[in-house]
Amino acid sequence: MNDSPHLLLSRLTGFLLALLACSGSAAATDATAWSEGEYSQVRLVGGGPQPDTPALLAGVEIRMDKGWKTYWRNPGDSGVPPSFDWSGSTNLKKAEVLYPAPHRFSEAGGTAIGYSGDVIFPVKITPEREGEPVQLKLAMEYGICKALCVPNQAELTLTLPANASTAQASDSHLTHFMDRVPRPADPGALPALRAVDAKLDGKRPEILLDIEFPAFAKGADVFIDGGDAFVPVPTPVGKASGGAQRYEVVFASQAEADRIKGKPLRVTLVTDNGSREANITVE
């Protein structure tokens, strides 16, 4: 049975509309070409405006070969954190790099903190002049490790248009890693830091942390960032009980412990279903 001209026209119109929708979806998030590195690739990904703020969203994506990993802002016992230089950018007031919740990895030299497979570091971009395009120029250095560690560099340029729609911020891959960025601590939410006991003087300088995770939480872990002061990777003490878990941070020397006295420390509480950050200072 032959279709009528009206039915054929209706089907053709539907096909063209679907094609336009797909094209719009594919173009919703702009990105640079992949920059090839040793055992990895890196690119800049553009997002859209953030609600109720002049900031735009972008992302730095690293894709690693199987078995390789890169590092968190505190890399742990080995490795180097990534560095981001935005100084060549135009109409850029501030670029705030955000770190998704990391994982720990066992290495011959101890424990590393970071990511494997694929990771996007979301970046909140604040323009100097609202309503004008922002040209991002990134000079980046990052290390990746397997049996050995390899330094990598990349230079990337991406323009964020002034008229970007909010749809551009909804790229599922970028949104996934944005959702993995820890939120500020909330007294009414878990995971939560319940107590801190610092014993930084003596033969065994240490910090004890009592954490409450949701019962049966998966991927539960704790990491500490001391900025330019090294902080060892926390280790669990005993078994978790109903979501409660104690961790200890043991310093190798008195001098190492002295370097974090009075400095702000960021405690990152990780679970697979959401993470939190708490700020502490110890003496």
N, C-alpha and C positions, 0 to 999 in steps of 0.2 A: 504494500500500500504506500503510495507516494505522499510525502508530507506537503501540506499547503504552503504557499509562499509566506503567509503570515506566521506559521509555525517555524519555518526556516529562519525568518527574520528575527523571531523571538529568541531562538536558540543561538543565533549568531551574536545578538546583542548581549545575551547572558555570558557567552564565551569571552567577548571583548571586555565586559565589566570584570570578569574573574581575572583576566590577564592584567588589566590595569591594577587591580587590587594586589596581585602577586608582585607586580613591578614596584608598587608603592611600598610593599612590605620589605622587598629586597633592598630598596634604597633608604629605608627608614634609618639605618645606622651606617654612617660613613666610616671608612677605615683606610689606613695606608696599606700599601703592599707589604707583605712579610719581608722583614730584614733577616737574611740568613746569618746565623751564628754557628758556633761550634756546638753540635748536638742539640740545637734549639733554633727557634725563630721568634721574632718579636715584632709587634706592630702597635700603632696607636688606633684606638677605636673612639669614634665620636658618639656622644649621646645628645640629649636635649636639655632644656632648662629645668631647674629644680623648682618644685612648688614653693611659692611664697618667698623667693630669694632671687637675686640677680645671678646666682651661680649657674654654670652649665656643668654637665656631666661628661667626662671622658674616661678612657681606660687605657692602661698599658697591659697588653696581653703577651704572655710568654708561653710558647708551646714547646715542650721538651720531648726528646726522644725517650723511648721506653727505658725505664731504669734510672733515668737522670732526675735530679731535683735541684731546685733553687731555694733561696733563703728568705726568712722573715726578717723584720728589722733588728731583732736579736737573733743571730744565726745559731746560737747554742755554743757547743764546745769547739766548733770549727766552722770554716766557711766565712763568707763576707756578705753583708746585707746589700741589696740593690741601692744604687744612687741615681738620683734624677736631677738633671740640670735643665731648667727651663729659661735660662737667662737670655737666650736668643729669641724669645717669643715676642709677639707684638700685641698690644692692647691687653696685656695680662697683668693683673694686680696680684693675684695669688693662685698658686696651684697646690692644693692639699691632697697628697697621696694617702689613700686609705689602704689598710692591710686586712684582707680576709683572715678569718681564724685559721691558724696554721696547724700542722701536725708535727709530731716528733718522729725522728728517724734514728735508728741505731747505726753508729759508725764505729770503725776500728778505734778511733781516737775519742769516743764518747757518744754524745747525743747531739744531733743537729735538729734545728727547728725550721720548717719551711713547707714547700709544696712540690708536688710531682705532677706529671702529665700536662695539665694546662691550668693556668691561673691568670686572672685579670686583677690588676691593682686599680680600683676605681679612683678617679681624680676629680675633686671638686674645683672647677675653674671659675674664678671671680674676675670679670673683666675690669679694666681701668675705666672704660667708657661703655655704659650700658647701651644696648641697641646697635652696637657695631660688631663686625666679625672679630674673632680672636684667632690669630695665627699661632699655633703651638709649634715650637721647635724644641725637641727633646734630645739631649745628649745623655745617654744612659749607659751605666756599667752594671753588670750583674755576673755572678758566678754560678756555675752549675757543677754538680759533683755526681760521680758514680764511684768507681774505684779510685779515681783521681779527680781533682778539681780543675776546672778550666775557666779562665776569665773571658768575658764577652763584652763587646761594646756595640752600641747602635746609635744612629742619628736618624731622627724621624721628624717629619713636618706634616701637620694636618691643620686645616682651617675649619673652625667651628662657625657656621653662619649665624648672623644676627637674628634671622627669622626662623630658626629651627623650631619645629613644633614639639609639643610635649610627647608626641608619639615616638620621637627619636630616642627618648630616655627609656623606652619600654622594651628594648632589645633583650630577649630572654636570657642570653648568655651573660651580658653585662649585668642585668638585674640579678641573676643568680649569685654572682660574686658580690654585688652590693649588699644582698641579703645576708651574706656570710661575714660582713664587717661587724665586729662586736658593737653592741649598743652600750650606752652609759649604764653603770650600776643603778639598780632600782630596788629600794628596800622591800618592795612587794613582789619582786620577780626573782626567779631562779634561772641560772646559777647565781650564788651570792657568796661574797667573802664575809664570813661570820666573825673571825678573830685573827689577829696578827700578834705573834710573840717574837720579838727580836732580841737575840742574845749575841751581840756583835763583838763582845770583848771576852777574851779567854782562849783556851786551847782549841776550841772548836766553834768558831763564829758561825752562827746560823740564824735563819728566820723560819719560824713555824707558821703555816697558814692553815686555818680551818675553813674548808669550803663545803657549802651545801649545794649539791646538784639535784635536779629532779630525780626522783626514784626511778631506777632502771634506765637512766640516761645513757645513751651510747656516745662513744667518742669523747668522754669526759676527760679533761686535762687542764693544766694550769701552766702559764708562761709569764715571765716578768721581763719588762723592758726597762733598763736603767739609763737610756740615752747613751751618753759617751762612757758610762761606767758599766763594766762587765758584771752581769748577774748570772750565776750558774743556773742550769736547768733544774726546776723543782722535781723532786722525786716523791712518790707516794709513801706514806708510813702506814703499814698495816693494811687491812682490808676496809673497803667502803662499807658503811652500815646505814641502810636506809637513805642513801644519797649523801651522807656525811663522809668526808674524806679529809685526812690531814696530809699536808705536803711539807717537806723540809727543803730548804735551800742552804747548802753547806758551802762555805767559802774556803778556798785552799789556803789562805793566809790571813793574818790580821790586816796587812796592808790592803788586800783585796776587799775586805769587809769595810775598812775605813773609807774607801772611795765612794761608798753608797750612803754613808751617814748624812742625814739631812737633805738628801736629794729626792726629788719626786720619782716614784716608781709606778709604772703602769702594770697592774696585774690583769692578765687576760684569762677569763674563765670560759672554757670551750666545751660545747656539746654539739652533737650533730643536728640538734633542733633549735639552735640559737645560742649566742655567746654574749658575754658582758665584759665590761672593763671597769676596774675600780682603781682609784689613785690612792697611794699611801706614801708616807714618809716615815723612815725609821731612824733611830739614834742608837 
